[in-house]
Amino acid sequence: MIITPNKRLTGLARMSMNNMPIRYKLILHFLLISILPSIGLGFLVNWSADRVIERRMTENTLQLIGKVNQTLEAYVENLQNITYFISFNPEVQDFLKKGTAGTGSRIAIGSPQPESGAEPASYAIRKFLQGFTTLHSEVAGILIVNRRGAYLSNEMYARYPNQSLTEEEWYLEAVRNKGIFKIVGHPSGRNVTTHASYKDNEVVSVVRAILDPETGETLGVVLIDLKLRVIAETAQDVRLGKTGYLTVLDPGGEMIYAPPEPYVEKIPHSWLKNQSGAGTATRQVNGRKLQFIYRESAFTGWTTVGVFSLKESAAETREIRFSIVSFVFFVCLLGMTASFYLAYSLSRPIGQLMSFMQKAQSGDLTVRHWGSRSDEIGLLGRKFNAMLQQINRLIKLTERQERQKREAELRSLQAHIKPHFLYNTLDTIHWMARRKGAEDIAQMAESLSRLFRIGLSKGNDIIPLNDEIEHIRSYLQIQQVRYQNKLSYSIDIDPRVQGAYVLKLILQPIVENAIYHGIKERRGPGKVEVRGSIQDGGLLLTVRDDGKGMTAERLLALRRALAAAGTAEPAGVASEPDPTGGKGYGMLNVQARIALTFGGAYGISVESEEGEGTTVTVTHPILTEPLLTKGAGEDDE
């Protein structure tokens, strides 16, 4: 496995973190928990406040622009209505059609050669036009031109009388629009002026062609100049921050109105690309970052643009940012103080407990933790004291047990008799009995010798099944000599299990119970049958007697005791009283040994009927080789 530098650094960082004292870990964790969220919250609130203020400022600016557009639309709509009023006037209609001023003459007021009789009609029309300029102060002048070049006006006249006004661009624009009201913007290079001598950038011109309702031909054009003062009064009253302002652009991008010292002299239409007619844009102009908020009027075609520096908008959020920074600083200061205090209050008792543990580790078991805390640290200290007390008790107990063990070993050495001495003694009795002709005594001594040899089995816990059967046969022979004709037995083992291994001494307690609690208590002779077979992949050893049997209550008690023994330790079984009244203690031991060695799936089952006998079945796994070694402390001689 190749360890990369990044993995090595990560591992070192983890190790260094694990090696840090708990005080520094707690301080670090508390700081991370308190300070980082506060800083993150501060950044989030600041970002949200900037977005909200920006959105609100944009919305408010768009609302102000909408109000300005409504005012400008009202002025322009008023000019449109004036053109309608003028076109419906009969005298104006007569002038447009005949080129006279109401008397039939061809030359009107303002024409190069006025005819007699034209003055009364032109005077009436001028008075009619003067009424509009009087009622509407925003109107700088009104000019009516027919298709022959004759014109009438109250304030406006041609600079060069010899040049026909029908060749002017504004006149041609009105004709091209075929009676539709048109805003042509600032006048530029036209052959029309006013008595007040307005500059081109002081007025905005609108035109409308008057058509013959019957033929649809253009009879003439009405030209009206709107004073830019009303637009300036409407726009300059709106303030955007400290230095922000409003400007008005025509559809061609030309400025209709701008303050005296604008941030930008010309706003290209490409900057305002939103197809919905309203939006925002940000541009860098002359080293200054400007924001443009605009909305286009659907009626006039003009675009009102709010222009302001982003530094001013940032200045408006500075107060909020200052409050947020102050809050974060206060939280961080409070968090650091709380972190140091909590780390000290937690690490100090832990450090004291650690010093007590170090003393205990060095061998001083008399040390104790003193404290009145009720939290986990106090509980840990009390458990530490209890642990030391338990260690002291265990040390004393171990010392006492070792002393008792040495004494028992001494007594065992003094009273120990080697097993081979017992075997030799029984063999001596066996041959002496044969020499004297006492065959029954010789046979019993031989059976007892085999019984002892197989029972000891050189300390092995698992022995061949043949040895176990031989052990039972020897035991039954001894019992048969004792009970004479009252006891008979038979042993039938399936040849397929002849080479199997079993736990030793699992049949002898069962056979003993069959004799003492079954055959012995019945009237007349009885029989014990021992069988061995294979069933469902397991070894079944069955001991059946035709003795007294058991009552249902005693059988139920025995079954419960066997079930409990199958889940208990052998030592525990030995220490418990026999629940069957002393008639099942050996079987309980066998049950516990089988369950402990092979699990709860194996063990003893009992079937019995009073007066009919008892059948005990031992379920044992089929073992082809011994699994356990000889027990500790056994002599293999």
C-alpha positions as CSV (number, residue, x, y, z in Angstrom):
1,M,0.0,0.0,0.0
2,I,1.4,3.4,-1.0
3,I,0.8,6.3,1.4
4,T,0.4,9.6,-0.5
5,P,1.6,12.9,1.1
6,N,-2.0,14.0,1.5
7,K,-3.0,10.9,3.4
8,R,0.2,11.2,5.5
9,L,-0.7,14.8,6.4
10,T,-4.3,13.8,7.2
11,G,-3.1,11.0,9.5
12,L,-0.6,13.3,11.3
13,A,-3.4,15.9,11.8
14,R,-5.7,13.2,13.2
15,M,-2.9,11.9,15.5
16,S,-2.0,15.4,16.7
17,M,-5.7,16.0,17.4
18,N,-6.0,12.9,19.4
19,N,-2.9,13.7,21.4
20,M,-4.2,17.2,22.4
21,P,-5.1,17.6,26.0
22,I,-8.9,17.5,26.6
23,R,-8.8,21.2,27.7
24,Y,-7.7,22.4,24.3
25,K,-10.1,20.0,22.6
26,L,-13.0,21.4,24.5
27,I,-11.9,25.0,23.9
28,L,-11.5,24.3,20.2
29,H,-14.8,22.5,19.9
30,F,-16.7,25.3,21.9
31,L,-15.1,27.9,19.6
32,L,-16.1,26.0,16.5
33,I,-19.6,25.6,17.8
34,S,-20.1,29.2,18.9
35,I,-18.0,31.3,16.7
36,L,-18.2,29.7,13.3
37,P,-22.0,29.6,13.2
38,S,-22.1,33.3,14.4
39,I,-19.7,34.3,11.7
40,G,-21.7,32.3,9.1
41,L,-24.9,33.8,10.4
42,G,-23.3,37.3,10.1
43,F,-22.3,36.7,6.5
44,L,-25.7,35.3,5.7
45,V,-27.6,38.2,7.3
46,N,-25.2,40.7,5.6
47,W,-25.7,39.0,2.2
48,S,-29.5,38.8,2.7
49,A,-29.6,42.4,3.8
50,D,-27.7,43.6,0.7
51,R,-30.0,41.6,-1.5
52,V,-33.1,42.9,0.2
53,I,-32.0,46.5,0.2
54,E,-30.9,46.2,-3.4
55,R,-34.2,44.6,-4.4
56,R,-36.2,47.2,-2.4
57,M,-34.2,50.1,-3.8
58,T,-34.8,48.7,-7.4
59,E,-38.5,48.3,-6.7
60,N,-38.8,51.8,-5.2
61,T,-36.8,53.4,-8.0
62,L,-39.0,51.6,-10.6
63,Q,-42.1,52.9,-8.8
64,L,-40.7,56.5,-8.9
65,I,-39.8,56.1,-12.6
66,G,-43.4,54.8,-13.2
67,K,-44.8,57.9,-11.6
68,V,-42.5,60.1,-13.7
69,N,-43.6,58.2,-16.8
70,Q,-47.2,58.7,-15.9
71,T,-46.7,62.5,-15.5
72,L,-44.8,62.7,-18.8
73,E,-47.4,60.6,-20.5
74,A,-50.1,63.0,-19.2
75,Y,-48.3,65.9,-20.8
76,V,-47.8,64.2,-24.1
77,E,-51.4,62.9,-24.1
78,N,-52.5,66.4,-23.5
79,L,-50.5,67.5,-26.6
80,Q,-52.2,64.7,-28.6
81,N,-55.6,65.9,-27.5
82,I,-54.7,69.5,-28.6
83,T,-53.9,68.2,-32.1
84,Y,-57.3,66.6,-32.2
85,F,-59.0,69.8,-31.1
86,I,-57.2,71.8,-33.7
87,S,-57.9,69.4,-36.5
88,F,-61.7,69.5,-35.7
89,N,-61.9,73.3,-35.8
90,P,-63.9,74.4,-39.0
91,E,-61.7,77.5,-39.6
92,V,-58.6,75.3,-39.4
93,Q,-60.2,72.8,-41.8
94,D,-61.0,75.6,-44.2
95,F,-57.5,76.9,-44.0
96,L,-56.0,73.5,-44.6
97,K,-58.3,72.8,-47.6
98,K,-58.3,76.2,-49.3
99,G,-55.1,77.7,-48.1
100,T,-57.0,80.8,-46.9
101,A,-57.7,82.3,-43.6
102,G,-61.4,82.0,-43.8
103,T,-62.0,84.5,-46.6
104,G,-61.0,82.3,-49.5
105,S,-57.6,83.9,-50.0
106,R,-54.6,81.5,-50.7
107,I,-52.1,83.2,-48.5
108,A,-52.4,82.9,-44.6
109,I,-50.7,84.7,-41.8
110,G,-47.0,84.0,-42.0
111,S,-47.0,83.5,-45.7
112,P,-44.8,85.7,-47.9
113,Q,-47.6,87.7,-49.5
114,P,-50.7,88.0,-47.3
115,E,-53.9,89.0,-49.2
116,S,-56.6,91.3,-48.0
117,G,-59.5,89.7,-46.1
118,A,-57.2,87.1,-44.6
119,E,-56.6,88.9,-41.3
120,P,-60.0,88.4,-39.6
121,A,-59.8,84.6,-40.1
122,S,-56.2,84.3,-39.1
123,Y,-56.8,86.4,-36.1
124,A,-59.5,84.0,-35.0
125,I,-57.3,81.0,-35.5
126,R,-54.5,82.7,-33.6
127,K,-56.8,83.5,-30.7
128,F,-58.0,79.8,-30.8
129,L,-54.4,78.6,-30.6
130,Q,-53.5,81.2,-28.0
131,G,-56.2,79.7,-25.8
132,F,-54.2,76.4,-25.7
133,T,-50.9,78.0,-24.8
134,T,-52.7,80.1,-22.1
135,L,-54.4,77.0,-20.5
136,H,-51.3,74.8,-20.9
137,S,-48.2,76.6,-19.9
138,E,-46.0,73.6,-20.9
139,V,-46.8,74.4,-24.6
140,A,-44.1,76.6,-26.1
141,G,-45.9,77.1,-29.5
142,I,-48.3,75.6,-32.0
143,L,-47.8,75.7,-35.8
144,I,-50.4,74.6,-38.5
145,V,-49.0,74.0,-42.0
146,N,-51.2,73.1,-45.0
147,R,-50.0,71.0,-47.9
148,R,-49.3,74.2,-50.0
149,G,-46.8,75.5,-47.4
150,A,-49.0,78.2,-45.9
151,Y,-49.0,78.2,-42.1
152,L,-50.7,79.8,-39.1
153,S,-49.2,80.1,-35.6
154,N,-49.5,82.2,-32.5
155,E,-45.8,82.0,-31.4
156,M,-43.9,80.3,-34.2
157,Y,-42.8,81.5,-37.7
158,A,-40.5,80.4,-40.5
159,R,-37.0,81.8,-40.4
160,Y,-36.6,81.7,-44.1
161,P,-40.0,82.5,-45.7
162,N,-38.8,81.5,-49.2
163,Q,-38.3,77.9,-48.0
164,S,-41.4,75.8,-47.9
165,L,-42.2,74.1,-44.6
166,T,-43.6,71.1,-46.4
167,E,-40.0,70.0,-47.1
168,E,-39.0,70.0,-43.4
169,E,-38.1,66.6,-41.9
170,W,-40.7,66.9,-39.2
171,Y,-43.4,67.6,-41.8
172,L,-42.4,64.6,-43.8
173,E,-42.3,62.4,-40.7
174,A,-45.9,63.5,-39.8
175,V,-47.0,62.6,-43.4
176,R,-45.3,59.2,-43.2
177,N,-47.2,58.4,-40.0
178,K,-50.6,59.1,-41.7
179,G,-52.4,60.9,-39.0
180,I,-50.8,59.1,-36.1
181,F,-49.4,61.3,-33.3
182,K,-45.6,61.3,-33.3
183,I,-42.9,62.6,-31.0
184,V,-39.9,63.8,-33.0
185,G,-37.7,64.9,-30.1
186,H,-35.5,68.0,-29.9
187,P,-35.8,70.2,-33.0
188,S,-32.6,70.2,-35.0
189,G,-31.9,72.4,-38.1
190,R,-35.5,73.2,-38.8
191,N,-36.8,76.4,-40.5
192,V,-39.1,77.2,-37.6
193,T,-38.4,79.4,-34.6
194,T,-40.4,81.1,-31.8
195,H,-40.8,84.6,-30.6
196,A,-39.3,83.4,-27.3
197,S,-36.3,82.1,-29.1
198,Y,-36.2,78.7,-27.3
199,K,-33.1,76.7,-27.9
200,D,-33.3,73.3,-29.5
201,N,-32.5,71.5,-26.3
202,E,-35.2,73.4,-24.4
203,V,-38.2,72.0,-26.2
204,V,-39.4,68.7,-27.5
205,S,-41.5,68.6,-30.7
206,V,-44.6,66.5,-31.5
207,V,-46.3,66.4,-34.9
208,R,-49.5,65.0,-36.3
209,A,-50.8,65.0,-39.9
210,I,-54.4,66.0,-40.5
211,L,-56.1,63.8,-43.1
212,D,-59.1,64.4,-45.3
213,P,-61.8,62.1,-43.8
214,E,-63.3,61.4,-47.3
215,T,-60.1,60.9,-49.4
216,G,-57.5,60.1,-46.7
217,E,-55.2,62.6,-48.2
218,T,-52.9,64.8,-46.0
219,L,-54.4,68.2,-45.6
220,G,-51.6,69.6,-43.4
221,V,-49.6,69.0,-40.2
222,V,-49.8,70.3,-36.7
223,L,-46.5,71.0,-34.9
224,I,-46.4,71.6,-31.2
225,D,-43.3,72.4,-29.1
226,L,-43.3,71.1,-25.5
227,K,-41.2,73.0,-23.0
228,L,-38.5,70.8,-21.6
229,R,-39.0,72.7,-18.3
230,V,-41.9,70.5,-17.4
231,I,-39.9,67.4,-18.0
232,A,-37.0,68.7,-15.9
233,E,-39.4,69.7,-13.1
234,T,-40.9,66.2,-13.1
235,A,-37.6,64.4,-13.1
236,Q,-35.4,66.6,-11.0
237,D,-37.8,66.3,-8.0
238,V,-36.9,62.7,-7.8
239,R,-33.7,62.0,-5.9
240,L,-31.9,58.7,-5.9
241,G,-29.6,58.7,-2.9
242,K,-27.3,61.7,-2.5
243,T,-26.2,62.2,-6.1
244,G,-28.4,59.9,-8.1
245,Y,-30.7,61.3,-10.8
246,L,-33.2,60.5,-13.5
247,T,-32.7,61.0,-17.2
248,V,-35.1,60.6,-20.1
249,L,-34.1,59.0,-23.4
250,D,-36.0,58.9,-26.7
251,P,-36.4,55.7,-28.7
252,G,-33.2,56.6,-30.6
253,G,-31.1,56.8,-27.4
254,E,-30.9,60.6,-27.5
255,M,-31.3,62.3,-24.1
256,I,-34.6,64.2,-23.8
257,Y,-33.6,65.4,-20.4
258,A,-30.4,65.1,-18.2
259,P,-29.3,67.1,-15.2
260,P,-26.6,69.7,-15.5
261,E,-23.7,67.4,-14.5
262,P,-24.6,63.9,-15.3
263,Y,-22.4,60.8,-14.5
264,V,-22.5,59.8,-18.2
265,E,-23.1,62.1,-21.2
266,K,-24.7,59.4,-23.3
267,I,-26.3,56.1,-22.4
268,P,-26.1,53.6,-25.3
269,H,-29.3,51.7,-25.9
270,S,-27.3,48.5,-25.9
271,W,-26.9,48.9,-22.1
272,L,-30.7,48.6,-21.7
273,K,-31.4,45.2,-23.3
274,N,-34.3,43.9,-21.2
275,Q,-37.1,43.1,-23.6
276,S,-39.8,43.7,-21.0
277,G,-39.1,47.4,-21.1
278,A,-37.8,47.6,-17.5
279,G,-34.8,46.3,-15.6
280,T,-31.4,47.1,-14.2
281,A,-27.9,47.2,-15.6
282,T,-24.4,47.8,-14.1
283,R,-21.6,49.5,-16.0
284,Q,-18.1,50.9,-15.3
285,V,-18.0,54.5,-16.6
286,N,-15.0,56.7,-16.1
287,G,-13.7,54.6,-13.3
288,R,-17.0,54.7,-11.5
289,K,-19.3,51.7,-11.1
290,L,-22.8,52.9,-12.0
291,Q,-26.2,51.2,-11.8
292,F,-29.0,52.0,-14.2
293,I,-32.6,51.3,-13.4
294,Y,-34.9,52.0,-16.3
295,R,-38.4,51.6,-17.5
296,E,-39.8,52.4,-21.0
297,S,-43.1,54.2,-21.5
298,A,-45.3,52.3,-23.9
299,F,-47.2,55.5,-24.9
300,T,-44.3,58.0,-25.4
301,G,-41.6,55.5,-26.3
302,W,-39.3,57.3,-23.9
303,T,-37.2,55.5,-21.4
304,T,-36.7,57.0,-18.0
305,V,-33.4,55.9,-16.4
306,G,-32.4,56.2,-12.8
307,V,-28.6,56.5,-12.5
308,F,-26.7,56.3,-9.2
309,S,-23.3,55.2,-8.0
310,L,-23.0,51.8,-6.3
311,K,-20.8,53.4,-3.6
312,E,-23.8,55.2,-2.4
313,S,-25.9,52.1,-2.2
314,A,-23.1,50.3,-0.4
315,A,-23.0,53.2,2.0
316,E,-26.6,52.7,2.9
317,T,-25.9,49.1,3.9
318,R,-22.8,50.1,5.9
319,E,-24.9,50.8,9.0
320,I,-26.4,47.4,8.8
321,R,-23.0,45.8,8.3
322,F,-21.6,47.6,11.3
323,S,-24.5,46.3,13.5
324,I,-23.9,42.8,12.2
325,V,-20.1,43.0,12.8
326,S,-20.7,44.3,16.3
327,F,-23.1,41.5,17.0
328,V,-20.7,38.9,15.7
329,F,-17.8,40.4,17.7
330,F,-19.9,40.3,20.9
331,V,-21.0,36.7,20.3
332,C,-17.4,35.7,19.6
333,L,-16.2,37.4,22.7
334,L,-18.9,35.8,24.7
335,G,-18.2,32.4,23.1
336,M,-14.5,32.5,23.8
337,T,-15.2,33.4,27.5
338,A,-17.7,30.7,27.8
339,S,-15.4,28.2,26.0
340,F,-12.5,28.9,28.4
341,Y,-14.7,28.7,31.4
342,L,-16.5,25.4,30.4
343,A,-13.2,23.8,29.3
344,Y,-11.6,24.7,32.7
345,S,-14.6,23.4,34.7
346,L,-14.6,20.1,32.8
347,S,-10.9,19.5,32.4
348,R,-9.9,20.4,36.0
349,P,-11.8,17.5,37.7
350,I,-10.8,15.1,34.9
351,G,-7.1,16.1,35.5
352,Q,-7.5,15.5,39.2
353,L,-9.1,12.1,38.5
354,M,-6.2,11.3,36.1
355,S,-3.7,12.0,38.8
356,F,-5.5,9.7,41.2
357,M,-5.4,7.0,38.6
358,Q,-1.7,7.5,38.1
359,K,-1.1,7.0,41.8
360,A,-3.2,3.9,41.7
361,Q,-1.3,2.6,38.7
362,S,2.0,3.1,40.7
363,G,0.6,0.7,43.4
364,D,-1.0,3.1,45.9
365,L,-4.5,1.6,46.2
366,T,-5.3,3.7,49.2
367,V,-5.8,6.8,47.1
368,R,-9.5,8.0,46.9
369,H,-11.3,10.6,44.8
370,W,-12.9,13.3,46.9
371,G,-15.7,15.5,45.5
372,S,-19.4,16.3,45.8
373,R,-20.2,16.6,42.1
374,S,-23.3,14.8,40.8
375,D,-22.5,14.8,37.1
376,E,-20.8,12.2,35.0
377,I,-17.4,13.2,36.4
378,G,-18.6,12.8,40.0
379,L,-20.1,9.4,39.1
380,L,-16.8,8.4,37.4
381,G,-14.9,9.3,40.6
382,R,-17.3,7.3,42.8
383,K,-16.9,4.3,40.4
384,F,-13.1,4.7,40.6
385,N,-13.3,4.5,44.4
386,A,-15.5,1.4,44.2
387,M,-13.1,-0.2,41.7
388,L,-10.2,0.3,44.1
389,Q,-12.2,-1.2,47.0
390,Q,-13.1,-4.2,44.8
391,I,-9.5,-4.6,43.7
392,N,-8.4,-4.6,47.4
393,R,-11.1,-7.3,48.2
394,L,-10.1,-9.4,45.2
395,I,-6.4,-9.2,46.2
396,K,-7.2,-10.4,49.7
397,L,-9.5,-13.1,48.3
398,T,-6.8,-14.2,45.9
399,E,-4.2,-14.4,48.7
400,R,-6.6,-16.4,50.8
401,Q,-7.4,-18.8,47.9
402,E,-3.7,-19.3,47.1
403,R,-3.0,-20.1,50.7
404,Q,-5.9,-22.6,50.8
405,K,-4.8,-24.1,47.5
406,R,-1.3,-24.7,48.9
407,E,-2.8,-26.3,52.0
408,A,-5.1,-28.5,49.8
409,E,-2.2,-29.6,47.6
410,L,-0.2,-30.6,50.7
411,R,-3.1,-32.6,52.0
412,S,-3.6,-34.2,48.5
413,L,0.0,-35.2,48.4
414,Q,-0.3,-36.8,51.8
415,A,-3.5,-38.7,51.0
416,H,-3.1,-39.4,47.3
417,I,-3.3,-42.9,46.0
418,K,-2.2,-43.6,42.5
419,P,-4.9,-45.1,40.2
420,H,-2.5,-47.9,39.2
421,F,-2.3,-49.0,42.8
422,L,-6.0,-49.5,42.9
423,Y,-6.0,-51.4,39.6
424,N,-3.2,-53.7,40.9
425,T,-5.0,-54.3,44.1
426,L,-8.2,-55.4,42.2
427,D,-6.1,-57.6,39.9
428,T,-4.6,-59.2,43.0
429,I,-8.1,-59.9,44.4
430,H,-9.2,-61.2,41.1
431,W,-6.4,-63.8,40.8
432,M,-6.6,-64.8,44.5
433,A,-10.3,-65.5,44.0
434,R,-9.7,-67.7,41.0
435,R,-6.9,-69.5,42.9
436,K,-9.5,-70.2,45.7
437,G,-12.1,-71.3,43.1
438,A,-14.4,-68.3,43.9
439,E,-15.4,-67.5,40.3
440,D,-18.2,-65.1,41.3
441,I,-15.8,-63.0,43.4
442,A,-13.1,-63.1,40.6
443,Q,-15.7,-61.9,38.0
444,M,-16.9,-59.1,40.2
445,A,-13.4,-57.9,40.9
446,E,-12.6,-58.0,37.2
447,S,-15.8,-56.0,36.4
448,L,-15.0,-53.5,39.1
449,S,-11.5,-53.1,37.7
450,R,-12.7,-52.5,34.2
451,L,-15.3,-50.1,35.6
452,F,-12.6,-48.0,37.3
453,R,-10.2,-48.1,34.3
454,I,-12.9,-46.9,31.8
455,G,-14.3,-44.3,34.3
456,L,-10.9,-42.7,34.7
457,S,-10.0,-43.1,30.9
458,K,-6.7,-41.4,31.5
459,G,-8.4,-38.1,32.2
460,N,-10.1,-37.9,28.7
461,D,-13.6,-36.4,28.6
462,I,-14.6,-38.0,25.3
463,I,-14.0,-41.7,24.8
464,P,-15.0,-44.3,22.2
465,L,-18.6,-45.5,22.3
466,N,-17.3,-49.1,22.7
467,D,-15.5,-48.1,26.0
468,E,-18.7,-46.5,27.2
469,I,-20.7,-49.7,26.4
470,E,-18.1,-51.8,28.1
471,H,-18.3,-49.6,31.1
472,I,-22.1,-50.1,31.3
473,R,-21.7,-53.8,30.7
474,S,-19.3,-54.0,33.7
475,Y,-21.6,-52.0,35.8
476,L,-24.6,-54.2,34.9
477,Q,-22.6,-57.3,35.6
478,I,-21.8,-56.1,39.1
479,Q,-25.5,-55.1,39.7
480,Q,-26.7,-58.5,38.4
481,V,-24.4,-60.3,40.9
482,R,-26.0,-58.2,43.6
483,Y,-29.6,-58.6,42.6
484,Q,-29.3,-62.2,41.4
485,N,-32.4,-63.2,39.4
486,K,-34.3,-59.9,40.0
487,L,-32.3,-58.1,37.3
488,S,-31.6,-58.9,33.6
489,Y,-30.3,-56.7,30.9
490,S,-29.6,-56.6,27.1
491,I,-27.3,-54.3,25.1
492,D,-27.9,-53.8,21.3
493,I,-25.7,-51.3,19.5
494,D,-26.0,-50.6,15.7
495,P,-22.7,-51.6,14.0
496,R,-22.7,-48.3,12.1
497,V,-21.9,-46.4,15.3
498,Q,-19.2,-48.8,16.7
499,G,-16.4,-46.3,15.9
500,A,-18.1,-43.2,17.2
501,Y,-17.0,-41.2,20.2
502,V,-19.2,-40.0,23.1
503,L,-18.9,-38.1,26.4
504,K,-17.8,-40.5,29.1
505,L,-20.2,-41.6,31.8
506,I,-23.4,-40.5,30.2
507,L,-25.1,-43.9,30.4
508,Q,-24.1,-45.0,33.9
509,P,-26.2,-42.4,35.8
510,I,-29.2,-43.3,33.6
511,V,-28.8,-47.1,34.1
512,E,-28.3,-46.5,37.8
513,N,-31.6,-44.6,38.0
514,A,-33.3,-47.4,36.0
515,I,-32.1,-50.0,38.5
516,Y,-32.6,-48.2,41.8
517,H,-35.8,-46.3,41.0
518,G,-37.4,-48.6,38.5
519,I,-36.4,-52.3,38.8
520,K,-35.7,-52.3,42.5
521,E,-39.2,-50.9,43.4
522,R,-41.2,-53.2,41.3
523,R,-42.5,-56.6,42.2
524,G,-40.8,-59.5,40.5
525,P,-37.8,-59.5,38.2
526,G,-37.1,-56.6,35.8
527,K,-35.1,-55.9,32.7
528,V,-32.9,-53.0,31.5
529,E,-32.4,-52.5,27.8
530,V,-29.6,-50.4,26.3
531,R,-29.9,-49.5,22.6
532,G,-27.7,-47.5,20.2
533,S,-28.8,-46.3,16.7
534,I,-28.6,-43.5,14.2
535,Q,-31.6,-41.3,13.5
536,D,-31.8,-37.9,11.6
537,G,-28.0,-37.7,11.4
538,G,-27.6,-38.1,15.2
539,L,-26.6,-40.8,17.7
540,L,-29.5,-42.0,19.9
541,L,-28.7,-43.9,23.1
542,T,-31.8,-45.4,24.7
543,V,-32.1,-46.9,28.2
544,R,-35.4,-48.5,28.9
545,D,-36.6,-50.3,32.0
546,D,-39.9,-52.1,32.8
547,G,-39.9,-50.9,36.4
548,K,-42.3,-48.8,38.5
549,G,-42.3,-45.8,36.3
550,M,-43.2,-42.2,37.3
551,T,-46.4,-40.3,38.0
552,A,-47.3,-37.4,35.6
553,E,-46.4,-34.8,38.2
554,R,-42.9,-36.3,38.9
555,L,-42.3,-36.7,35.1
556,L,-43.2,-33.0,34.5
557,A,-40.9,-31.9,37.4
558,L,-38.1,-34.0,35.9
559,R,-38.6,-32.6,32.4
560,R,-38.5,-29.0,33.8
561,A,-35.3,-29.8,35.7
562,L,-33.7,-31.2,32.6
563,A,-34.7,-28.1,30.5
564,A,-33.2,-25.8,33.2
565,A,-30.0,-27.9,33.4
566,G,-29.6,-27.6,29.6
567,T,-29.1,-23.8,30.0
568,A,-27.0,-23.8,33.3
569,E,-23.3,-24.4,34.0
570,P,-22.4,-27.8,35.4
571,A,-21.1,-26.2,38.6
572,G,-24.4,-24.5,39.1
573,V,-26.3,-27.8,38.6
574,A,-24.2,-29.5,41.1
575,S,-24.9,-26.8,43.7
576,E,-28.6,-26.8,43.2
577,P,-30.9,-29.3,45.1
578,D,-32.5,-32.0,43.0
579,P,-36.0,-30.9,42.0
580,T,-37.1,-34.5,41.4
581,G,-36.6,-35.5,45.0
582,G,-33.2,-37.2,44.6
583,K,-34.2,-39.4,41.7
584,G,-32.7,-37.5,38.8
585,Y,-29.5,-35.8,40.0
586,G,-27.2,-37.9,37.8
587,M,-29.3,-37.3,34.7
588,L,-29.2,-33.5,35.4
589,N,-25.4,-33.6,35.4
590,V,-25.4,-35.6,32.1
591,Q,-27.9,-33.1,30.6
592,A,-25.7,-30.1,31.7
593,R,-22.5,-31.7,30.3
594,I,-24.1,-32.5,26.9
595,A,-25.6,-29.0,26.6
596,L,-22.4,-27.3,27.6
597,T,-20.3,-29.3,25.2
598,F,-22.6,-29.6,22.1
599,G,-25.4,-27.0,22.6
600,G,-29.0,-27.0,23.5
601,A,-30.0,-29.1,20.4
602,Y,-28.7,-32.2,22.2
603,G,-29.5,-33.8,25.6
604,I,-31.9,-36.1,27.4
605,S,-35.6,-36.8,26.9
606,V,-37.7,-38.9,29.2
607,E,-40.9,-40.9,28.6
608,S,-42.5,-42.7,31.5
609,E,-45.8,-44.2,32.6
610,E,-46.6,-45.3,36.1
611,G,-46.5,-49.1,36.5
612,E,-45.2,-49.5,32.9
613,G,-41.6,-48.4,33.1
614,T,-39.4,-45.5,31.9
615,T,-37.6,-44.8,28.6
616,V,-34.6,-42.3,28.6
617,T,-33.2,-41.2,25.3
618,V,-29.9,-39.4,24.9
619,T,-29.4,-37.4,21.7
620,H,-25.7,-37.1,20.9
621,P,-23.8,-35.9,17.8
622,I,-22.0,-38.4,15.8
623,L,-18.2,-37.9,16.5
624,T,-15.6,-39.7,14.4
625,E,-12.7,-38.5,16.6
626,P,-12.3,-37.1,20.1
627,L,-12.7,-33.3,20.4
628,L,-11.4,-32.7,23.9
629,T,-8.2,-33.4,25.6
630,K,-7.9,-35.0,28.9
631,G,-8.9,-33.0,31.9
632,A,-6.3,-31.0,33.9
633,G,-4.9,-32.5,36.9
634,E,-5.8,-36.1,35.9
635,D,-3.1,-38.8,36.0
636,D,-2.6,-40.7,32.8
637,E,-1.2,-43.8,34.4
